[in-house]
Amino acid sequence: MASAFYMFTLILLLLLLPFTTSAQHTICPFEAIYQLGDSISDTGNLIREGPAGAMSYAARFPYGETFFHRPTGRCSNGLLIIDYIAMALRLALVNPYLERGVSFDHGVNFAVAGSTALDASFFSARNLHVPLSNSPLSTQLNWFRTHLNSLCHTDQTDCGNNNRLERALVLVGEIGGNDYNYAFFQGKPIEEIRTYVPYVVGAITNAVREVIGMGGIRIVVPGNFPIGCIPIYLTSFRNNDPRAYDDMGCLSGLNDFAMLHNNYLQRALDGLRRDYPNVVILYADYYTAFQSVLRFVASSLLKACCGIGGEYNFDGSRMCGSPGVPVCPNPANRIHWDGVHLTQEAYRHMADWLTGDILSRIQCVW
């Protein structure tokens, strides 16, 4: 079984690597990738977390239809950014932490769809409900520590954690988007949600500090997407004033909010670099990477592929995976998969942009 999986992974890399790497970038000799985050990078933890996750949309067809031909827990029709990053670094796809009987030799994915950067107490104090995951960033960090400690029982050279992470890439996020999503969609005014930004960014930077304490020396921290371009937001916050929209048809005020978070995060990362001059801490610009996809794909820019109803083909009461909700005939021609997440094709273009940017700055000579 293990050899069959190895052959599958090898064939996968040979087929897809040309599309995700550039000859001018040096491929770092990374031995593992560790991922913390939410649905943008969850490869199967939510569907294994409990009954609610097992019944979630990501556990149903047509999720996974394009690449895996079955649902894997990825919130897309196929591969995610983290999958393409693994391929670009010539590593196997990173297995979810909660999956049993799989290899973690080349890293672990701790991301859980629906997760937040902040713990539940922050939201309950503000009368907000976190409906999906019980595994915020703090829980994922605990899993990370548990995993590293478990390596001591199998390989004494990995004790102390530092050795294991010496040649690893750690991605802290994207995380924090749901902290804002839950507030926006439960009716909190944007003026109040702006006050959450320092707390969310503080949780992310504290997580980076913890990863450094575990031995991480090459860390990537993604920012937020331009949420004003996402069908769920475009549908929920529709505005009759054409001045509320930019030239791409996105809601400018919501994109400005995403930039507020991203700018705050980048300033915080600057502070971390001063505190840890021997650690490579990179900001991954998901905002610009997404915008590059918007400008690349001309057709159906803001419509969901899997969805129904309205200008953006999105209805929150009839989500992708619900009975009778259709899928577009060619997801490769769409950016948005289900009105919340992107298609494999969009993630591929984003990953191509991001890996070029990351590999040019990662300082991978050792």
PEVENJO-V714190 format. One line per field, one symbol per residue. ss: DSSP state (a for helix, b for strand, c for the rest). phi: phi as a letter, one per 30 degrees, with the letter a starting at -180 (. if undefined). burial: b if it has 9 or more other ideal C-beta (glycine too) atoms within 8 Angstrom, else e. A space follows every 10 residues. Layout:
# PEVENJO-V714190
ss = ???
phi = ???
burial = ???
This chain:
# PEVENJO-V714190
ss = caaaaaaaaa aaaaaaaaac cccccccccc cbbbbbcccc cccccaaaac aaaaccaaac cccccccccc cccccccccc aaaaaaaacc cccccbcccc ccccccbbbc ccccccccca aaaacccccc ccccccaaaa aaaaaaaaaa aaaccaaacc caaaaccbbb bbccccaaaa aaaaacccca aaaaccaaaa aaaaaaaaaa aaaacccbbb bbccccaaac aaaaaacccc caaabccccc baaaaaaaaa aaaaaaaaaa aaaaaccccb bbbbcaaaaa aaaaaacccc cccbcbcccc cccccccccc ccccccbccc aaaccbcccc cbcaaaaaaa aaaaaaaaac cccccc
phi = .ddddddddd dedddceedb bbddcddddd cabbbclbdd bdckdedcdl edddcdddcc dceiddcdia dcjddadadc eddddeddci cdedddeddc ibdcdcjbcc dbeidbdcdd dddddchccc dcccbdeddd dddedddddd dddcaddcdi ieddcecccc ccjdbjeded eddedciddd dddeddeedd dddddddded ddddjdbbbc bdcdddddcc edddddbebd ddddcddcic dddddddede ddddddddde dddddbdccd bcdcdddddd dddeddcdch eccddclaii dchbbdcbde jdeiddcddb edcbccdcjb ccdedddddd dddddddddd bdhcdb
burial = eeeebbeebe ebbeebbeeb beeebebbeb ebbbbbbbbb bbbbbbbbbe eebbebbbbb ebbbbbebee bbbbbbbbbb bbbbbbbbbe bbbbbbbebe eeeeebbbbb bbbbbbbbeb ebbeeeebeb ebbebbbebb bebbbebbee bbeeeeebee bebbbbebbb bbbbbbbbbb ebbbeeebeb ebbbebbebb bbbbbebbbb bbebbbbbbb bbbbbbbbbb bbbbbbbeee eeeebbebbb bbbbbebbbb bbebbbebbe bbbeebeebb bbbbbbbebb bbbbeebeeb bbbbbbbbee ebbbbeebbb beeebebbee bebbbbbbbb bbbbbbbbbb bbbbbbbbbe ebebee
